[in-house]
Amino acid sequence: MHSWRRILSLLALLSSAAAVPAPSAVTSAPAASPTVPYASDDPNLPLWNENENIVPEPIRNTLGASVLGPQNIPIELQNPDLFAPPSTDSGSVPNYKWPFSLSHNRLQTGGWARQQNVNSMSIATALAGVNMRLEVGAIREMHWHNDGEWAYIIQGDLRISTVTPDGQVYVGDVSQGDIWYFPAGYPHSIQAKNTTAGGAEFLLVFDSGTFSEDSTFLLTDWLAHVPKEVIAKNFQVDISAFDHIPASELYIFPSTPPPVNIESDMVVPNDTPMPFTFAMSQVNATQASGGSYKVVDSRTFPVSTTVCSAEVTVEVGGMRFWHPTEPEWTYFISGEARITVYASSAQATTMNFQAGDIAYIPPSYGHYVENTGNSTLLFLEIFRSGLFQDISLTQWLALTPPELVKAHLGLDDATIASFSRVKQEVVGPTY
């Protein structure tokens, strides 16, 4: 009996011991792991340049294969990042490159003109461009159009004129690197001076992507389609005065160069409240670690209310990295570059650019311009806005709470602290 009691007491003791929880062990939480894989470290430099004597192949690392069919080697040499794109490219971004060399050229006695608009680059909905050449004395005839006109002188000297709706007049001279602006509807003229042997060449940018140089309102075309009796009545002169008006438009035509003294070319002194030209060539560029830039917008050129611009140089290996708040039309004057455009939703495309090429960047598209050549890169940024604005990637991250940046990108404190809090428009190469 006593033995059964001892057995029951032992079982009760064991049961109570099992009911007491064991002390918990103190352990660390699992180490953080990436939500998605880390970005690849694969090299993504351009694989060749346009001057190399090779037959390019669409092969990058282990991807791609040789071409068995015909090749347009000169075009493939100019576009290595389209033919063998970097691994960071993804999805489908509409074409944002147009070389003026592919534009149909309108040849006239005294010059030529070629254009780019939505018909040649459908993504360029807000801005269009014209490249025009006038020999000494040649005139782009008096005309007007529905869109504002911004211009940059590539080479040579020109005289322009306009009359405002209030009957005020402006006559001005512009030279290489200078600009002008005519608001929509303002009648104006353009004539090459004889101060340089070859006349002038210039760039025109219009504040609508549907602009057509072939659809401007021309003085001669207008009067050729109005009865002469009506013309005579309007000017209050005899109808015989109009015996020699052209039967069709002149557009570009040769003429006597304007007088050297601009005052002698004026019917009345200039009396507009604001000038329609701006000596951008005289503006001192702001120097940066990787190049230079100068900006002209409505704060310095008040009449230019719909278009503003920056002239940018990037030294070899340097770059500019940002996104615009307004549509951007970029024109390359010299050097070689590449651009990657990020269009959201994992869509990105890289393209290469040479002198005479145009890039069009829609609002908010993140992108960079990198000098991939062996000489200084010079280009123009033209925005569909009276005010120049852009957002610097580096400044954005430098001024954001560091823990947020760290959570997004996994960067350490020292790296984040090294980011410049001052906007760097052009940065130099990293070695």
C-alpha positions, 0 to 999 in steps of 0.5 A: 500500500505504501509502495503505491502511495510512493509511486503516485507521489512520484508521478504527481511530482513529475507532472508538476515539473513538466507543467513549469515552462522552461526558461526561453532562449534569447535569440536575434531576429533573422538577418534582413534579406533583399525584397528583390535581387540586387542589381547586376554588376555586369559592365554596360559601357558602349561596346564600340564607337562610330570610328572603329573599323569593325563589323559590329555584332549584337552580342553583349556578354553571353547574350545575342548572336551574330548577324547572318543577313545584311547589315547597315554597318555605318548606322550600327557603328553609330548606335552601339547601345541600340544594336547591343543594348546594356542589360539595364534596358527594359521594355519599350520606350518610343523612339526619342532620337531623330538625326536632322540628316534623315529629314527631307531638305527643302532646297531654295536659291539662297539656302535650305531648310529641314525640319523635325516634328511629330511626323518624324518622331511621334513622342515629340508632341510639345516641341518641333525644330527646324535647321535653316541655312541662308547665304549672304543677303538671303532672306527667309521671307516675311511670315508668321505662324500659330506657334512661338518661335525660339532660335539659336545661331549656330554660325554667322550673323543675322538681322531680324525684325518684327512688328507687335499687335500694338504697332511697335517695332523691333529690329535686331542683330544676332551672332553665333550663340545668340538667341531670339524669340517671337510670340505666336502670330507676330509677323517677322523676317530673317536675313543673313548679313555679309559680316561672315563669308558663308552667311548663316545657319541657325536652329528654330524651335517651336512650342508645338510638336505639330508645327510644320515649316511648310505651313507658315503664313507667307507675305507673298503667298497671301497677296498672291491669293488676294484680288489686286483690286482689294490690295490696292484699296487696302494700301490706298495706292494705284493698282499698277503699283502691284504689277510685279508682286510674285504669283507664288511664295518666295520662302527663301530667296537671295537679296542685297545684304542689310546695311552694316549700320542697323539704325539706317535699316530702321523705319522708326527707332525700336519702341517695344517694351522688351527686346526680342533678341538676347546675347546668350553668347555674352553670358558667362557660363557657370563652371561645374566639375564635369563641364559648364552650363548657362541658362536663359529663361524668362527671368533674363529674357522676359519676352520668351514666355513659352520656351527656355534653354540651357547651353551645356558642355560636358568634358570627356567622361562627364555627365548630366543626370536629372529629370525635367518638369517640362518637355525637353528638346535637346540638340547636339552641336558637337561631340558624342553622347549617350542617353538612357531614358527611364519611362517608369514601369521598368521601361528604359532605353539607351541611345547614342547621339552625334552632332546634328542629332535631336533627343526629345524627353517627355516631362518627368522621364529620368535620364542622363547625358554622358559624354562617350567621345574623346572631345568636349560635348556641346548641346542645347536643352530647350524646354517648353516653359518660360522657366528653367527647372530640373530635378537633380538625382544627387541633390534629391537623395542628399536632402532626403532623410538618410534612413529612407535612402538607406531603406531604398538603396541599401547604402551606408551612412558614409556614402549618403553623407558624401552626396552633394546637397548643392545641385550639380548640373554637370559632374566629372568622371569617376576614376 
